[in-house]
Amino acid sequence: MSSAGLMLFKAKSAISNNRAEGYVDTAVKILMAVVIGALVLGGLYSLFGETVLPTLTERIKEMFNYGG
C-alpha cells in the first residue's frame, strides 16, 4: 500500500469513527447541569429567605436589645 493510499485509509477511518462523544451529548450535559444548579440555588435562596434570615434577624435584634 502506498503512502497516499495509507493516508486515504486513515482519513476515511477517522471520518467514519463513531466512538467519539458528540457535541449534542456535551450540550445536553451542560444544559442539565445549569438547570439542576439553578434549581438547587433557587431552593437554597428560598430556604434562607423564608426560614433562616428572619430568625437570624430576630436573634440579632434580641442580642443587641440593651433596654430589655
C-alpha positions, 0 to 999 in steps of 0.5 A: 500500500502506498503512502497516499493510499495509507493516508486515504485509509486513515482519513476515511477511518477517522471520518467514519469513527463513531466512538467519539462523544458528540457535541449534542451529548456535551450540550445536553450535559451542560444544559442539565447541569445549569438547570439542576444548579439553578434549581438547587440555588433557587431552593437554597435562596428560598430556604434562607429567605423564608426560614433562616434570615428572619430568625437570624434577624430576630436573634440579632435584634434580641442580642443587641436589645440593651433596654430589655 
